[in-house]
Every structure is written in structure tokens, then in C-alpha cells.
């Protein structure tokens, strides 16, 4: 963070993703459960990463993968 000298003390302006009087706390972006459809959330500095459950994709694992593309059914209907 950025330290600013004050009379009888100081104040910190934190970088994105951090909080606290001395910017010592990494904000847990996974606390709001942003990942969907059973995905696992991993907290990262100033962000998060979703690891999707099988069958899902997207930044938040919000999209169901269409298993019929390309057509696997050859001589039938998918």
C-alpha cells in the first residue's frame, strides 16, 4: 500500500485486493461464492479462479458444455 505520514501517526491506502490498517489482510474474493455449478474457488491476489466441475466451463463455470457438439451419435439422434 501507500503510506501517508500524518501528525502523530500514519494512514495506509491499500492496493486492490487488500484491506486493514496496514493493508495486511488479503480480501477473500471466494467468500461471496462467485463460482457456480459445484466449482471450486481459489482465492488469488486481487481476484479468484474457478475450477469447474466436469461438464461446465466459463470464468464462473456458468456454461454447461454441450456434449452433442460435434455430434457423437453417428447413426442416431443426440
PDB file of N, CA, C and O in Angstrom:
ATOM      1  N   UNK A   1       0.814  -1.186   0.000  1.00  0.00           N
ATOM      2  CA  UNK A   1       0.000   0.000   0.000  1.00  0.00           C
ATOM      3  C   UNK A   1       0.859   1.252   0.000  1.00  0.00           C
ATOM      4  O   UNK A   1       2.088   1.184  -0.022  1.00  0.00           O
ATOM      5  N   UNK A   2       0.203   2.372   0.024  1.00  0.00           N
ATOM      6  CA  UNK A   2       0.880   3.664   0.053  1.00  0.00           C
ATOM      7  C   UNK A   2       0.721   4.248   1.451  1.00  0.00           C
ATOM      8  O   UNK A   2      -0.396   4.411   1.942  1.00  0.00           O
ATOM      9  N   UNK A   3       1.859   4.563   2.093  1.00  0.00           N
ATOM     10  CA  UNK A   3       1.865   5.118   3.441  1.00  0.00           C
ATOM     11  C   UNK A   3       1.865   6.639   3.361  1.00  0.00           C
ATOM     12  O   UNK A   3       2.658   7.238   2.634  1.00  0.00           O
ATOM     13  N   UNK A   4       0.960   7.254   4.121  1.00  0.00           N
ATOM     14  CA  UNK A   4       0.906   8.713   4.195  1.00  0.00           C
ATOM     15  C   UNK A   4       1.185   9.127   5.642  1.00  0.00           C
ATOM     16  O   UNK A   4       0.506   8.698   6.575  1.00  0.00           O
ATOM     17  N   UNK A   5       2.206   9.976   5.797  1.00  0.00           N
ATOM     18  CA  UNK A   5       2.600  10.463   7.114  1.00  0.00           C
ATOM     19  C   UNK A   5       1.561  11.462   7.614  1.00  0.00           C
ATOM     20  O   UNK A   5       1.166  12.379   6.894  1.00  0.00           O
ATOM     21  N   UNK A   6       1.130  11.271   8.849  1.00  0.00           N
ATOM     22  CA  UNK A   6       0.157  12.163   9.476  1.00  0.00           C
ATOM     23  C   UNK A   6       0.773  12.668  10.785  1.00  0.00           C
ATOM     24  O   UNK A   6       1.779  12.129  11.248  1.00  0.00           O
ATOM     25  N   UNK A   7       0.184  13.678  11.364  1.00  0.00           N
ATOM     26  CA  UNK A   7       0.620  14.139  12.677  1.00  0.00           C
ATOM     27  C   UNK A   7       0.333  13.019  13.681  1.00  0.00           C
ATOM     28  O   UNK A   7      -0.804  12.558  13.788  1.00  0.00           O
ATOM     29  N   UNK A   8       1.343  12.589  14.402  1.00  0.00           N
ATOM     30  CA  UNK A   8       1.218  11.518  15.406  1.00  0.00           C
ATOM     31  C   UNK A   8       0.760  10.187  14.818  1.00  0.00           C
ATOM     32  O   UNK A   8       0.057   9.441  15.499  1.00  0.00           O
ATOM     33  N   UNK A   9       1.128   9.864  13.589  1.00  0.00           N
ATOM     34  CA  UNK A   9       0.763   8.571  13.029  1.00  0.00           C
ATOM     35  C   UNK A   9       0.875   8.524  11.520  1.00  0.00           C
ATOM     36  O   UNK A   9       1.590   9.313  10.904  1.00  0.00           O
ATOM     37  N   UNK A  10       0.159   7.590  10.945  1.00  0.00           N
ATOM     38  CA  UNK A  10       0.178   7.388   9.500  1.00  0.00           C
ATOM     39  C   UNK A  10      -1.138   6.768   9.071  1.00  0.00           C
ATOM     40  O   UNK A  10      -1.916   6.296   9.900  1.00  0.00           O
ATOM     41  N   UNK A  11      -1.376   6.774   7.789  1.00  0.00           N
ATOM     42  CA  UNK A  11      -2.524   6.079   7.213  1.00  0.00           C
ATOM     43  C   UNK A  11      -2.057   5.359   5.954  1.00  0.00           C
ATOM     44  O   UNK A  11      -1.168   5.835   5.248  1.00  0.00           O
ATOM     45  N   UNK A  12      -2.656   4.228   5.687  1.00  0.00           N
ATOM     46  CA  UNK A  12      -2.293   3.432   4.509  1.00  0.00           C
ATOM     47  C   UNK A  12      -3.432   3.449   3.493  1.00  0.00           C
ATOM     48  O   UNK A  12      -4.602   3.323   3.855  1.00  0.00           O
ATOM     49  N   UNK A  13      -3.083   3.603   2.238  1.00  0.00           N
ATOM     50  CA  UNK A  13      -4.022   3.424   1.140  1.00  0.00           C
ATOM     51  C   UNK A  13      -3.659   2.099   0.484  1.00  0.00           C
ATOM     52  O   UNK A  13      -2.574   1.951  -0.078  1.00  0.00           O
ATOM     53  N   UNK A  14      -4.569   1.146   0.558  1.00  0.00           N
ATOM     54  CA  UNK A  14      -4.271  -0.226   0.129  1.00  0.00           C
ATOM     55  C   UNK A  14      -4.386  -0.403  -1.381  1.00  0.00           C
ATOM     56  O   UNK A  14      -5.152   0.284  -2.056  1.00  0.00           O
ATOM     57  N   UNK A  15      -3.593  -1.353  -1.885  1.00  0.00           N
ATOM     58  CA  UNK A  15      -3.716  -1.781  -3.273  1.00  0.00           C
ATOM     59  C   UNK A  15      -4.984  -2.616  -3.404  1.00  0.00           C
ATOM     60  O   UNK A  15      -5.459  -3.173  -2.414  1.00  0.00           O
ATOM     61  N   UNK A  16      -5.545  -2.712  -4.622  1.00  0.00           N
ATOM     62  CA  UNK A  16      -6.747  -3.532  -4.807  1.00  0.00           C
ATOM     63  C   UNK A  16      -6.516  -4.959  -4.312  1.00  0.00           C
ATOM     64  O   UNK A  16      -5.469  -5.553  -4.570  1.00  0.00           O
ATOM     65  N   UNK A  17      -7.496  -5.497  -3.604  1.00  0.00           N
ATOM     66  CA  UNK A  17      -7.414  -6.861  -3.104  1.00  0.00           C
ATOM     67  C   UNK A  17      -6.921  -6.966  -1.675  1.00  0.00           C
ATOM     68  O   UNK A  17      -6.872  -8.062  -1.117  1.00  0.00           O
ATOM     69  N   UNK A  18      -6.547  -5.819  -1.059  1.00  0.00           N
ATOM     70  CA  UNK A  18      -6.052  -5.827   0.314  1.00  0.00           C
ATOM     71  C   UNK A  18      -6.808  -4.803   1.146  1.00  0.00           C
ATOM     72  O   UNK A  18      -7.315  -3.811   0.625  1.00  0.00           O
ATOM     73  N   UNK A  19      -6.875  -5.061   2.451  1.00  0.00           N
ATOM     74  CA  UNK A  19      -7.550  -4.171   3.381  1.00  0.00           C
ATOM     75  C   UNK A  19      -6.838  -4.240   4.724  1.00  0.00           C
ATOM     76  O   UNK A  19      -5.877  -4.992   4.884  1.00  0.00           O
ATOM     77  N   UNK A  20      -7.303  -3.467   5.678  1.00  0.00           N
ATOM     78  CA  UNK A  20      -6.709  -3.434   7.012  1.00  0.00           C
ATOM     79  C   UNK A  20      -5.946  -2.144   7.231  1.00  0.00           C
ATOM     80  O   UNK A  20      -5.619  -1.435   6.279  1.00  0.00           O
ATOM     81  N   UNK A  21      -5.663  -1.842   8.493  1.00  0.00           N
ATOM     82  CA  UNK A  21      -4.995  -0.584   8.813  1.00  0.00           C
ATOM     83  C   UNK A  21      -3.622  -0.481   8.176  1.00  0.00           C
ATOM     84  O   UNK A  21      -3.158   0.619   7.876  1.00  0.00           O
ATOM     85  N   UNK A  22      -2.958  -1.629   7.963  1.00  0.00           N
ATOM     86  CA  UNK A  22      -1.648  -1.632   7.306  1.00  0.00           C
ATOM     87  C   UNK A  22      -1.659  -2.474   6.029  1.00  0.00           C
ATOM     88  O   UNK A  22      -0.619  -2.957   5.582  1.00  0.00           O
ATOM     89  N   UNK A  23      -2.851  -2.640   5.449  1.00  0.00           N
ATOM     90  CA  UNK A  23      -3.023  -3.412   4.198  1.00  0.00           C
ATOM     91  C   UNK A  23      -2.508  -4.842   4.342  1.00  0.00           C
ATOM     92  O   UNK A  23      -1.995  -5.423   3.385  1.00  0.00           O
ATOM     93  N   UNK A  24      -2.648  -5.401   5.534  1.00  0.00           N
ATOM     94  CA  UNK A  24      -2.106  -6.719   5.821  1.00  0.00           C
ATOM     95  C   UNK A  24      -3.092  -7.856   5.544  1.00  0.00           C
ATOM     96  O   UNK A  24      -2.719  -9.025   5.640  1.00  0.00           O
ATOM     97  N   UNK A  25      -4.322  -7.538   5.207  1.00  0.00           N
ATOM     98  CA  UNK A  25      -5.346  -8.566   5.014  1.00  0.00           C
ATOM     99  C   UNK A  25      -5.657  -8.719   3.529  1.00  0.00           C
ATOM    100  O   UNK A  25      -6.070  -7.768   2.864  1.00  0.00           O
ATOM    101  N   UNK A  26      -5.450  -9.939   3.020  1.00  0.00           N
ATOM    102  CA  UNK A  26      -5.809 -10.274   1.635  1.00  0.00           C
ATOM    103  C   UNK A  26      -7.312 -10.540   1.609  1.00  0.00           C
ATOM    104  O   UNK A  26      -7.789 -11.461   2.272  1.00  0.00           O
ATOM    105  N   UNK A  27      -8.056  -9.746   0.854  1.00  0.00           N
ATOM    106  CA  UNK A  27      -9.505  -9.927   0.755  1.00  0.00           C
ATOM    107  C   UNK A  27      -9.788 -11.266   0.081  1.00  0.00           C
ATOM    108  O   UNK A  27      -9.232 -11.566  -0.975  1.00  0.00           O
ATOM    109  N   UNK A  28     -10.661 -12.073   0.699  1.00  0.00           N
ATOM    110  CA  UNK A  28     -11.018 -13.387   0.154  1.00  0.00           C
ATOM    111  C   UNK A  28     -12.176 -13.220  -0.829  1.00  0.00           C
ATOM    112  O   UNK A  28     -13.340 -13.173  -0.430  1.00  0.00           O
ATOM    113  N   UNK A  29     -11.842 -13.132  -2.115  1.00  0.00           N
ATOM    114  CA  UNK A  29     -12.874 -12.956  -3.133  1.00  0.00           C
ATOM    115  C   UNK A  29     -13.767 -14.188  -3.261  1.00  0.00           C
ATOM    116  O   UNK A  29     -14.837 -14.106  -3.864  1.00  0.00           O
ATOM    117  N   UNK A  30     -13.355 -15.321  -2.711  1.00  0.00           N
ATOM    118  CA  UNK A  30     -14.181 -16.531  -2.751  1.00  0.00           C
ATOM    119  C   UNK A  30     -15.288 -16.506  -1.690  1.00  0.00           C
ATOM    120  O   UNK A  30     -16.210 -17.319  -1.743  1.00  0.00           O
ATOM    121  N   UNK A  31     -15.202 -15.581  -0.731  1.00  0.00           N
ATOM    122  CA  UNK A  31     -16.188 -15.523   0.348  1.00  0.00           C
ATOM    123  C   UNK A  31     -17.601 -15.287  -0.177  1.00  0.00           C
ATOM    124  O   UNK A  31     -18.570 -15.708   0.455  1.00  0.00           O
ATOM    125  N   UNK A  32     -17.731 -14.627  -1.313  1.00  0.00           N
ATOM    126  CA  UNK A  32     -19.058 -14.367  -1.890  1.00  0.00           C
ATOM    127  C   UNK A  32     -19.534 -15.510  -2.783  1.00  0.00           C
ATOM    128  O   UNK A  32     -20.552 -15.374  -3.463  1.00  0.00           O
ATOM    129  N   UNK A  33     -18.817 -16.632  -2.792  1.00  0.00           N
ATOM    130  CA  UNK A  33     -19.116 -17.820  -3.606  1.00  0.00           C
ATOM    131  C   UNK A  33     -19.463 -17.473  -5.051  1.00  0.00           C
ATOM    132  O   UNK A  33     -20.584 -17.723  -5.495  1.00  0.00           O
ATOM    133  N   UNK A  34     -18.504 -16.894  -5.795  1.00  0.00           N
ATOM    134  CA  UNK A  34     -18.777 -16.492  -7.179  1.00  0.00           C
ATOM    135  C   UNK A  34     -18.847 -17.658  -8.161  1.00  0.00           C
ATOM    136  O   UNK A  34     -19.487 -17.541  -9.206  1.00  0.00           O
ATOM    137  N   UNK A  35     -18.204 -18.777  -7.845  1.00  0.00           N
ATOM    138  CA  UNK A  35     -18.168 -19.921  -8.772  1.00  0.00           C
ATOM    139  C   UNK A  35     -19.486 -20.685  -8.697  1.00  0.00           C
ATOM    140  O   UNK A  35     -20.064 -20.837  -7.621  1.00  0.00           O
ATOM    141  N   UNK A  36     -19.949 -21.158  -9.837  1.00  0.00           N
ATOM    142  CA  UNK A  36     -21.261 -21.794  -9.931  1.00  0.00           C
ATOM    143  C   UNK A  36     -21.143 -23.290 -10.222  1.00  0.00           C
ATOM    144  O   UNK A  36     -20.069 -23.789 -10.556  1.00  0.00           O
ATOM    145  N   UNK A  37     -22.251 -23.982 -10.089  1.00  0.00           N
ATOM    146  CA  UNK A  37     -22.406 -25.382 -10.502  1.00  0.00           C
ATOM    147  C   UNK A  37     -21.384 -26.314  -9.871  1.00  0.00           C
ATOM    148  O   UNK A  37     -20.833 -27.186 -10.543  1.00  0.00           O
ATOM    149  N   UNK A  38     -21.130 -26.126  -8.569  1.00  0.00           N
ATOM    150  CA  UNK A  38     -20.243 -27.031  -7.841  1.00  0.00           C
ATOM    151  C   UNK A  38     -18.765 -26.817  -8.088  1.00  0.00           C
ATOM    152  O   UNK A  38     -17.952 -27.674  -7.743  1.00  0.00           O
ATOM    153  N   UNK A  39     -18.403 -25.690  -8.680  1.00  0.00           N
ATOM    154  CA  UNK A  39     -16.991 -25.405  -8.964  1.00  0.00           C
ATOM    155  C   UNK A  39     -16.245 -25.083  -7.675  1.00  0.00           C
ATOM    156  O   UNK A  39     -16.845 -24.641  -6.695  1.00  0.00           O
ATOM    157  N   UNK A  40     -14.945 -25.305  -7.680  1.00  0.00           N
ATOM    158  CA  UNK A  40     -14.064 -24.982  -6.555  1.00  0.00           C
ATOM    159  C   UNK A  40     -13.469 -23.601  -6.786  1.00  0.00           C
ATOM    160  O   UNK A  40     -12.977 -23.310  -7.877  1.00  0.00           O
ATOM    161  N   UNK A  41     -13.511 -22.748  -5.763  1.00  0.00           N
ATOM    162  CA  UNK A  41     -12.983 -21.387  -5.862  1.00  0.00           C
ATOM    163  C   UNK A  41     -11.619 -21.312  -5.189  1.00  0.00           C
ATOM    164  O   UNK A  41     -11.440 -21.808  -4.077  1.00  0.00           O
ATOM    165  N   UNK A  42     -10.661 -20.690  -5.866  1.00  0.00           N
ATOM    166  CA  UNK A  42      -9.321 -20.465  -5.324  1.00  0.00           C
ATOM    167  C   UNK A  42      -9.075 -18.963  -5.256  1.00  0.00           C
ATOM    168  O   UNK A  42      -9.130 -18.266  -6.269  1.00  0.00           O
ATOM    169  N   UNK A  43      -8.801 -18.469  -4.038  1.00  0.00           N
ATOM    170  CA  UNK A  43      -8.516 -17.050  -3.839  1.00  0.00           C
ATOM    171  C   UNK A  43      -7.143 -16.732  -4.405  1.00  0.00           C
ATOM    172  O   UNK A  43      -6.179 -17.455  -4.155  1.00  0.00           O
ATOM    173  N   UNK A  44      -7.056 -15.663  -5.157  1.00  0.00           N
ATOM    174  CA  UNK A  44      -5.798 -15.180  -5.739  1.00  0.00           C
ATOM    175  C   UNK A  44      -5.622 -13.726  -5.331  1.00  0.00           C
ATOM    176  O   UNK A  44      -6.599 -13.077  -4.956  1.00  0.00           O
ATOM    177  N   UNK A  45      -4.398 -13.192  -5.393  1.00  0.00           N
ATOM    178  CA  UNK A  45      -4.219 -11.768  -5.095  1.00  0.00           C
ATOM    179  C   UNK A  45      -5.092 -10.906  -6.018  1.00  0.00           C
ATOM    180  O   UNK A  45      -4.954 -10.955  -7.241  1.00  0.00           O
ATOM    181  N   UNK A  46      -5.976 -10.130  -5.425  1.00  0.00           N
ATOM    182  CA  UNK A  46      -6.876  -9.243  -6.157  1.00  0.00           C
ATOM    183  C   UNK A  46      -7.771  -9.981  -7.151  1.00  0.00           C
ATOM    184  O   UNK A  46      -8.074  -9.452  -8.220  1.00  0.00           O
ATOM    185  N   UNK A  47      -8.196 -11.197  -6.806  1.00  0.00           N
ATOM    186  CA  UNK A  47      -9.083 -11.938  -7.688  1.00  0.00           C
ATOM    187  C   UNK A  47      -9.322 -13.355  -7.205  1.00  0.00           C
ATOM    188  O   UNK A  47      -9.030 -13.690  -6.057  1.00  0.00           O
ATOM    189  N   UNK A  48      -9.851 -14.178  -8.083  1.00  0.00           N
ATOM    190  CA  UNK A  48     -10.134 -15.575  -7.770  1.00  0.00           C
ATOM    191  C   UNK A  48     -10.097 -16.385  -9.059  1.00  0.00           C
ATOM    192  O   UNK A  48     -10.115 -15.833 -10.159  1.00  0.00           O
ATOM    193  N   UNK A  49     -10.045 -17.695  -8.901  1.00  0.00           N
ATOM    194  CA  UNK A  49     -10.067 -18.613 -10.042  1.00  0.00           C
ATOM    195  C   UNK A  49     -11.057 -19.723  -9.732  1.00  0.00           C
ATOM    196  O   UNK A  49     -11.060 -20.268  -8.628  1.00  0.00           O
ATOM    197  N   UNK A  50     -11.895 -20.057 -10.701  1.00  0.00           N
ATOM    198  CA  UNK A  50     -12.841 -21.160 -10.553  1.00  0.00           C
ATOM    199  C   UNK A  50     -12.310 -22.383 -11.292  1.00  0.00           C
ATOM    200  O   UNK A  50     -11.888 -22.280 -12.443  1.00  0.00           O
ATOM    201  N   UNK A  51     -12.330 -23.530 -10.638  1.00  0.00           N
ATOM    202  CA  UNK A  51     -12.035 -24.810 -11.287  1.00  0.00           C
ATOM    203  C   UNK A  51     -13.368 -25.522 -11.438  1.00  0.00           C
ATOM    204  O   UNK A  51     -13.988 -25.933 -10.456  1.00  0.00           O
ATOM    205  N   UNK A  52     -13.794 -25.661 -12.680  1.00  0.00           N
ATOM    206  CA  UNK A  52     -15.137 -26.157 -12.976  1.00  0.00           C
ATOM    207  C   UNK A  52     -15.280 -27.652 -12.718  1.00  0.00           C
ATOM    208  O   UNK A  52     -14.342 -28.430 -12.893  1.00  0.00           O
ATOM    209  N   UNK A  53     -16.487 -28.025 -12.294  1.00  0.00           N
ATOM    210  CA  UNK A  53     -16.853 -29.433 -12.215  1.00  0.00           C
ATOM    211  C   UNK A  53     -16.994 -29.955 -13.643  1.00  0.00           C
ATOM    212  O   UNK A  53     -17.202 -29.185 -14.581  1.00  0.00           O
ATOM    213  N   UNK A  54     -16.879 -31.257 -13.791  1.00  0.00           N
ATOM    214  CA  UNK A  54     -16.978 -31.861 -15.122  1.00  0.00           C
ATOM    215  C   UNK A  54     -18.304 -31.487 -15.771  1.00  0.00           C
ATOM    216  O   UNK A  54     -19.364 -31.571 -15.150  1.00  0.00           O
ATOM    217  N   UNK A  55     -18.226 -31.072 -17.032  1.00  0.00           N
ATOM    218  CA  UNK A  55     -19.417 -30.719 -17.788  1.00  0.00           C
ATOM    219  C   UNK A  55     -19.720 -29.230 -17.830  1.00  0.00           C
ATOM    220  O   UNK A  55     -20.685 -28.811 -18.468  1.00  0.00           O
ATOM    221  N   UNK A  56     -18.890 -28.413 -17.144  1.00  0.00           N
ATOM    222  CA  UNK A  56     -19.120 -26.966 -17.116  1.00  0.00           C
ATOM    223  C   UNK A  56     -17.869 -26.212 -17.530  1.00  0.00           C
ATOM    224  O   UNK A  56     -16.754 -26.712 -17.389  1.00  0.00           O
ATOM    225  N   UNK A  57     -18.065 -24.998 -18.046  1.00  0.00           N
ATOM    226  CA  UNK A  57     -16.956 -24.144 -18.457  1.00  0.00           C
ATOM    227  C   UNK A  57     -17.364 -22.688 -18.277  1.00  0.00           C
ATOM    228  O   UNK A  57     -18.514 -22.393 -17.954  1.00  0.00           O
ATOM    229  N   UNK A  58     -16.412 -21.777 -18.488  1.00  0.00           N
ATOM    230  CA  UNK A  58     -16.647 -20.345 -18.334  1.00  0.00           C
ATOM    231  C   UNK A  58     -15.906 -19.812 -17.122  1.00  0.00           C
ATOM    232  O   UNK A  58     -15.484 -20.585 -16.262  1.00  0.00           O
ATOM    233  N   UNK A  59     -15.743 -18.504 -17.045  1.00  0.00           N
ATOM    234  CA  UNK A  59     -14.994 -17.887 -15.947  1.00  0.00           C
ATOM    235  C   UNK A  59     -15.595 -18.254 -14.594  1.00  0.00           C
ATOM    236  O   UNK A  59     -14.861 -18.462 -13.628  1.00  0.00           O
ATOM    237  N   UNK A  60     -16.926 -18.336 -14.515  1.00  0.00           N
ATOM    238  CA  UNK A  60     -17.610 -18.683 -13.272  1.00  0.00           C
ATOM    239  C   UNK A  60     -18.196 -20.092 -13.324  1.00  0.00           C
ATOM    240  O   UNK A  60     -18.957 -20.485 -12.440  1.00  0.00           O
ATOM    241  N   UNK A  61     -17.837 -20.854 -14.368  1.00  0.00           N
ATOM    242  CA  UNK A  61     -18.372 -22.205 -14.594  1.00  0.00           C
ATOM    243  C   UNK A  61     -19.885 -22.156 -14.788  1.00  0.00           C
ATOM    244  O   UNK A  61     -20.623 -23.030 -14.333  1.00  0.00           O
ATOM    245  N   UNK A  62     -20.317 -21.108 -15.479  1.00  0.00           N
ATOM    246  CA  UNK A  62     -21.743 -20.858 -15.667  1.00  0.00           C
ATOM    247  C   UNK A  62     -22.323 -21.550 -16.888  1.00  0.00           C
ATOM    248  O   UNK A  62     -23.544 -21.600 -17.037  1.00  0.00           O
ATOM    249  N   UNK A  63     -21.480 -22.087 -17.768  1.00  0.00           N
ATOM    250  CA  UNK A  63     -21.960 -22.664 -19.027  1.00  0.00           C
ATOM    251  C   UNK A  63     -21.856 -24.183 -19.014  1.00  0.00           C
ATOM    252  O   UNK A  63     -20.805 -24.748 -18.712  1.00  0.00           O
ATOM    253  N   UNK A  64     -22.966 -24.830 -19.346  1.00  0.00           N
ATOM    254  CA  UNK A  64     -22.989 -26.282 -19.476  1.00  0.00           C
ATOM    255  C   UNK A  64     -22.378 -26.634 -20.828  1.00  0.00           C
ATOM    256  O   UNK A  64     -22.807 -26.116 -21.858  1.00  0.00           O
ATOM    257  N   UNK A  65     -21.381 -27.509 -20.829  1.00  0.00           N
ATOM    258  CA  UNK A  65     -20.754 -27.935 -22.084  1.00  0.00           C
ATOM    259  C   UNK A  65     -21.753 -28.786 -22.860  1.00  0.00           C
ATOM    260  O   UNK A  65     -22.330 -29.726 -22.313  1.00  0.00           O
ATOM    261  N   UNK A  66     -21.956 -28.456 -24.133  1.00  0.00           N
ATOM    262  CA  UNK A  66     -22.866 -29.212 -24.991  1.00  0.00           C
ATOM    263  C   UNK A  66     -22.126 -30.451 -25.489  1.00  0.00           C
ATOM    264  O   UNK A  66     -21.288 -30.366 -26.386  1.00  0.00           O
ATOM    265  N   UNK A  67     -22.444 -31.600 -24.898  1.00  0.00           N
ATOM    266  CA  UNK A  67     -21.769 -32.848 -25.256  1.00  0.00           C
ATOM    267  C   UNK A  67     -22.197 -33.384 -26.616  1.00  0.00           C
ATOM    268  O   UNK A  67     -21.647 -34.378 -27.092  1.00  0.00           O
ATOM    269  N   UNK A  68     -23.176 -32.735 -27.247  1.00  0.00           N
ATOM    270  CA  UNK A  68     -23.613 -33.158 -28.579  1.00  0.00           C
ATOM    271  C   UNK A  68     -22.899 -32.387 -29.684  1.00  0.00           C
ATOM    272  O   UNK A  68     -23.276 -32.514 -30.849  1.00  0.00           O
ATOM    273  N   UNK A  69     -21.896 -31.604 -29.365  1.00  0.00           N
ATOM    274  CA  UNK A  69     -21.110 -30.874 -30.368  1.00  0.00           C
ATOM    275  C   UNK A  69     -19.660 -31.293 -30.276  1.00  0.00           C
ATOM    276  O   UNK A  69     -19.075 -31.101 -29.210  1.00  0.00           O
ATOM    277  N   UNK A  70     -19.043 -31.835 -31.270  1.00  0.00           N
ATOM    278  CA  UNK A  70     -19.676 -32.296 -32.508  1.00  0.00           C
ATOM    279  C   UNK A  70     -20.516 -33.545 -32.239  1.00  0.00           C
ATOM    280  O   UNK A  70     -20.330 -34.214 -31.223  1.00  0.00           O
ATOM    281  N   UNK A  71     -21.419 -33.850 -33.130  1.00  0.00           N
ATOM    282  CA  UNK A  71     -22.379 -34.942 -32.967  1.00  0.00           C
ATOM    283  C   UNK A  71     -21.675 -36.286 -32.790  1.00  0.00           C
ATOM    284  O   UNK A  71     -21.074 -36.799 -33.734  1.00  0.00           O
ATOM    285  N   UNK A  72     -21.745 -36.868 -31.571  1.00  0.00           N
ATOM    286  CA  UNK A  72     -21.084 -38.151 -31.323  1.00  0.00           C
ATOM    287  C   UNK A  72     -21.952 -39.359 -31.667  1.00  0.00           C
ATOM    288  O   UNK A  72     -21.505 -40.498 -31.534  1.00  0.00           O
ATOM    289  N   UNK A  73     -23.185 -39.121 -32.107  1.00  0.00           N
ATOM    290  CA  UNK A  73     -24.149 -40.211 -32.242  1.00  0.00           C
ATOM    291  C   UNK A  73     -24.114 -40.918 -33.597  1.00  0.00           C
ATOM    292  O   UNK A  73     -24.852 -41.883 -33.795  1.00  0.00           O
ATOM    293  N   UNK A  74     -23.300 -40.478 -34.512  1.00  0.00           N
ATOM    294  CA  UNK A  74     -23.101 -41.074 -35.835  1.00  0.00           C
ATOM    295  C   UNK A  74     -24.406 -41.459 -36.534  1.00  0.00           C
ATOM    296  O   UNK A  74     -24.841 -40.746 -37.439  1.00  0.00           O
ATOM    297  N   UNK A  75     -25.039 -42.562 -36.142  1.00  0.00           N
ATOM    298  CA  UNK A  75     -26.235 -43.051 -36.833  1.00  0.00           C
ATOM    299  C   UNK A  75     -27.458 -42.982 -35.922  1.00  0.00           C
ATOM    300  O   UNK A  75     -28.333 -43.846 -35.986  1.00  0.00           O
ATOM    301  N   UNK A  76     -27.518 -41.970 -35.089  1.00  0.00           N
ATOM    302  CA  UNK A  76     -28.650 -41.808 -34.180  1.00  0.00           C
ATOM    303  C   UNK A  76     -28.892 -40.342 -33.903  1.00  0.00           C
ATOM    304  O   UNK A  76     -28.325 -39.469 -34.560  1.00  0.00           O
ATOM    305  N   UNK A  77     -29.735 -40.080 -32.930  1.00  0.00           N
ATOM    306  CA  UNK A  77     -30.062 -38.711 -32.548  1.00  0.00           C
ATOM    307  C   UNK A  77     -29.513 -38.440 -31.161  1.00  0.00           C
ATOM    308  O   UNK A  77     -29.746 -39.202 -30.223  1.00  0.00           O
ATOM    309  N   UNK A  78     -28.792 -37.359 -31.047  1.00  0.00           N
ATOM    310  CA  UNK A  78     -28.212 -36.998 -29.757  1.00  0.00           C
ATOM    311  C   UNK A  78     -29.230 -36.204 -28.967  1.00  0.00           C
ATOM    312  O   UNK A  78     -28.953 -35.792 -27.841  1.00  0.00           O
TER     313      UNK A  78
END
